[in-house]
Amino acid sequence: MAQIQQLENLPFIEYGTLTVDPVNNQHVYFKLNDSKTYLIELSEEGYAERVTRSFPTNSPYKRFRQGVSDAFKISTCARLKHIYRRQNVRDFASFCDSSRLRSIAPKVTQSVKENYRLVQKTLAESPVNGFGFRHLKSEHSDYYIAEDPTQESYCVPKKPIKDSVSGRSKEVCALSKELVALKTREEKYNFVAKVYRNRQALVKKAEESPAVCKSQIVSPSMVICENGGKDLHESLLKSYRRLTPSVFKNVCEFVAQQHSNNIILGDIKSENCVKKGVGEQVRLIDLDDMRPLTAAPLSLDLGTETLLTDNLFTKLVEGEKQAYFNADNYALLLTMMECSSFSIRHELDPNFLRVRPQVSVCNSRNTSSFSNWINKNILEPYRPAVIEFIKNPSVHTLPKSIFELMDWDNCQVTY
């Protein structure tokens, strides 16, 4: 059972004080001995309109332990609002004393006790899913409570997001400054607990890199991710902007490290790259297709077809191992190019590139655009080899990792 505080250890209310904000007299603070402050927002007449509570932590799990008010509609905030909704709080605060406030405490304490009894009962009845979480539902949120007390727990609002960003298999269903919740679009894309357990150590090790956003699968249809910023496809490629290739340095180093350990990523694309502010490095999300090269069958996950070629695709289906490294490198190079070159971005536009090319997106008509980018961003000794690779990734192989081939100190955008 999740580690919820026992009733006898709860900091129940014994006293409190009302304080009118000296700057804004429509705000009154009500402090209780449970380490939290309640803000009462007043109407013009001085009656309570809204009560909110400040938490000493930003952890959703600890918030859940400290209140769970939303989950069961028994709220200290609601109780305080009920008490003060017909009372002029400003006038009351001016002459109230501690004895009057103590008379309120038993009512609030009873609500808190009922709240926690219901929490404990519901948790005890909720099964632990294959990912190690108990799922509790409320009117406004879904709670995913980790069975392991050392693991983070999560609260996901049910309010839908307008114009939600979606990919091939998942879509954003909740968003905050710290976290992004993604749910699968169809049942066929749901996560399988057995596969997750087999890959968990691999992914957690990868998430130690600064180039990767941390994530946690909490149910077959839900994954919670660190908010690493907007994905490049939405924020960059749909606008007339470019990024200097140097912002991919951490990502290129990460891919090189994984390849040296015979691990492939399988789904590198601009939609799976995110970035926050100016000067920040690009980071990767969605490592669902990441796996050791020895994993079988290899041909189940073939990456993003628009960043493949027919010839390379055929070799992937046949299970040729070198083709998987080439596919990662080809997709990474094209992603970097489309983010930093308008002309190459046009070549990769799905409205223009309607079918997967036979040999490469680089051909006799547009070679100059790719050559220009390579000449400005690749170290001189390796430029011919990179051009040959871009022209035919199913036949040619890069002499080194992209991280070692890039001229990081002199990266430039191209037209």
N, C-alpha and C positions, 0 to 999 in steps of 0.2 A: 504494500500500500504506500502511496506517496507520503512523503514526510510532512504532514499537516500538524500544526501545533495542537497539543492536547488542551482541552478546555481549562484544566486547572492551571495551565501556564499562561493563559491569555491575559494581557494587560487590561483588565476590565476597568470601566470608567468609575471613578470615585468623586472627582470634582472637576471644575473647569472655570474658565474666565471668559467674559465677553469683552472685546476691545474694538472700539470703532476706529477705523483707519483715519488718522489725523489729516491726511491729504485728500482722501476720497471717502466722504461719509456715507457712500452707498455700499461700502465694503466693511463688514464686521468679521473679526476673527474669533473663533471659538476654539480654545485649546483644551484638549483632554489629556489625561495621563497615559494615553496609549501611543505617545510619541508622534502623534499626527495633529495637524492644524486644519480646522474646518473653516472655509471661507464662505460666509453668507452674503450673497449679493441681494441688495435691497431694492425695492421699488421706490418711486418718488415719495410714497407715503410712509416708507420705513418698514414695509412688510417683507418677509423672506420670499424671494422669487426662485432662487437657486442656491444649492449648497454643494460645494465641491470639497474634496479632501486632498491634501498634499501627502505624498508618500515619501518616506526617507530613502526610497530606492527606486530605480527605474526597471528593475527586474520584474517581468510579468509574473514569474513564479512566486516571488516574494509578495507582490501585490495580491496575488491570489490567496496566499496564506494569510495576509493581513486583513482581508475583507471579503472577497468574493461577493460583493454587494450586487453586482449586475447579475451574477449567475442565478440567484434565487429571489431577487426582488425584495429582499429584506435588508434595508440599507440604513446605516447610521445617518447618512446624509439625508435620506428621505424622512427619517424620524425627526431630525432636527428641523427640517423644513416644515414638517407637520406641526411641530411645537410652536414655531415662530410665525407661521403664515398669517395668523390673526393677531399677532402681537407686534406693536410698534417697537422694533428691536433697538432703535436709537434711544428711545425713552427708557426702555427696559434696562439697557446697558448702563444708563446713567445712575440708576439707583439700586440695581440688583446687588445681592450679596452672595457669598459662597453657600449659605444655607439654602437659598432658593435654587442655586444651580445644582446642589447635591440632590435636591428632590427630583431633578430630571434624570439623574444618573441611573436609577433602577430601571426606568422604562427603556433607555437606550441599551443598557446591559442585557436586558432580557432579549432584545432583538438580536444582539450579537451572539448570545448563547444559542438561540434558535437557528441562527445562520450557520454556525459552526457544526451544530449537531447534524443539520441537513447536509452540509459539505461532507462530513465524515461518513455518513450513511451512503451518500451517492457515490463517493469514491470507492467505498468497500464493495459496492455492487457493480462498479464499472470494470470490465475486463481489460487486461493489458494486451494491446495489439502486438503484432509481430515486430514492431519497431520500438517497443519499450515505452509506449505512452498510453495513458488513459484518456479517453475522449469524453469531455463533459460539454453539454450544450446548454445555452441560455437563449433568451429571446434575441439578444443582440450580438452574441459572440460565441465562438467555439473555443474551448480551453483544451490544450493538450498538455497533460500533466505527466512529467517524466517519472517513471518508476524508480530510476536511479536518482537519489537526492543530489548527486554532484552534477547532474546534467540539467541544462536549461529547460524550462517549461515555457509555453507560449500561449498567448491570447490572440485569436484572429477575429476581427470584427466581421459581421455578416453583411454589413452595408456594402452594396456593389460599387465598384469604381467605374465612373463614366469613361468611355473610350479606353477601356482596359487594353494594355499591351498583351498580345498573344503570339505564341510561336506555333511550330508544327504540332507539338504535343501538350503544351502547358500555357496557361494564361494567368496574369496577375489578378488576384482576388482581394488582396489587402496590402496596404502600403503605409510605412511610417518612415521616420528619418533613419532608423536603425535597421529595420527588417522589411523584407518583401515576402509575402505569402503567395505561392504558386499552386494552382490546382490543375490536375490533368483534364484535358478537354474531352476525352472519351475514356471509357472503361478499358479499352485495349492498351492505353498508355499508362495504366496504373502501375505502381511500383510493386515488386514482388519481394516479400520479406526475406526469403531464402537468398535471392540474388543480392539484396541489400547487405545482408550479414556477410556474404562472401567478399563484397567489395568495400565494406566499411573501413577496414584498416588502410586500404589503398587510398581511398578518398581523403580520410582524415590526415594521412601523412602528406598528401598533396596540398591540403588546405593550410599547412604550416607555412607555405610560400606566400609572400606578400602579393604575388601575382594572381591569387585565387581568392574569391569570396567564399566564406564559410557557409555551409548549408546543413540542414538537418531534415530528413524525411520523418514525418510524424504520423503519417497514415498512408494507406495505399494510394490515396488521391491528393495528398497535400505535402508540400515541401516548404520549409521556412529558410530563407536565404538572407545573408547579410546584404544590406542595401549599399551597393558599391557605386551607385549613380545611375544615370540613364544609359541604356544600351546605345552603341554607336549607330546602329541602323536607324533608330528613331530620332536621336538627337543630332546626328551629323549628316548621314547620307540623304535624309529627306530635306536638308537645307543646303544652301550654297556655302559650305564651310569645309575646311581641310584640317587635318592634324599632322604635325611633324612626326615622321616615323619613329623618332626617338622615344615617344611615349609607349612604344611596344617593347622596350628593352627588357623589362621584368618578365613579360609574357614569353619573349623569345628565349630568355635564359631558363625559364621554367620548362618550356617544351624541350629544350636541349637536354636538361637534366632527366626528364622522363624518358626520352628516347635512349639516353645512355643506360637506363635501367630496363630497357626493352618494354616500355609502357607507351601505349599510343592513346591519343585523346579522342580522335574519331569525329569530332563535330565542331571544328573551329570555324567561326563565321562572325560577322559584325554584330549579329543579334546576340551572340554569347560573349561579347566584349562590352564592358561598362567602364565609365569614367566619371569622376566627380568634377572637381574644380580645375581651374587653370594651373598647369604645372604638375598635376597629378598623373600618375602612371595608369595605363589601361590595365584592367583586371579581368579575369575569366570567371564566368558563371556556367552552371549546368555541365557538370562533368559526368553526366549519366552514361556516356559512351566510353569513358576512360576504362582501360583494362590492360592487363599484361598481354604481350604479344603471343604468349603461349596459351592464352585462353582459347577454348574451342566451343562452338565453331566461330571462327573469326568473321565469316561473311554475313553474319546476321545484321550488324550495324555498319553501314557503308558511308556514314557521314552525310554531308549536305550535297545533293547531286549537282546543284548549280555551281559548286566549287570543285567539280570533278570533270574528267573527260571520259568519253566512251571507252577509250583504250585502257585508261587507268581503272575505270569501273569494272571492266572485264577481269582484270588481274585481281582486283579485290574479291570479286565473286569466286574466283578460282582459289583464293586463299594464299596468294603469293605474299610472303611476309614483308619483303622490301617495299611492296606497293603501299602498305599501310603507312610506313614512314614517309614515303613520297607524297601520299595523300595529305598527311598532316602538314608537311612543309609547303606543298602547293597551296593549300587552303590558307595557311598563315601568311604566305607571301601575297596572295591576292587580296586578303583582308587588309593588310598593311597598305597595299597599293591603292585600293579603292577608297581608303580613308584619307589618303594624302595626294591623290591625283584626280582631277576632274575628268580627264580623257579616259583613264582606265575605269573610273566609276561608270562612265557611260557604256563602256564595253561590257560591264557586268550587270547593267540594268536589266532586270527580268523582262521589262517591256521591249527591250532591244534584243537580248539574248534569250530567245524563246525556247531553244532546245540546247541540250548539253552538247558541247563541241566534240567532234570526233577525236582530235589530237590535242588541241589547246585553244583557249580563248585568244591567245597571242598568235597572230598569223601575218601573212605578208602585207595585209592592208594596214595593220596597226602596230607593227613591230617597233616603230619609232617611239611610240608612247611608252612602251615597256622598257625599251633600251634607255630612254632618257631617265626614267626613274632609277633603273639599275646603275647607271653611270653616276648618278648623284648620291646614291645611298649605299652602294656595295663597295667594299675595298677593291682597289684596282686589279690585283692579281686574279680575283675570282669572278670578275664580271662576265667573261665569255662563258664560263661554266653555268652561271646563273641564268643567262639568256637562253642557253641550250635547254636547261631544265624547264624554264617557263614555256618554251616552245613545244616540248614533248616530255611531260613528267612521267610517262609510262615507260620511257626508254632510258632517259638520263637521270642521274642521281647527283645531288649536291655534294661537293667535296668536303664540306664541313657543315656544322649546324648553322642555322640562320643567325643565331646569336654571335657566332664567330665571324660570319661573313659581312655583317653590317658595319659601316663606318659611323659608329654612334656619335662621334664628336662633330660630324659634319653633315648630319641628316638634313634633307631639304624636302619641301613639298614641290610638286611639279604640276604643270597645267595638264 
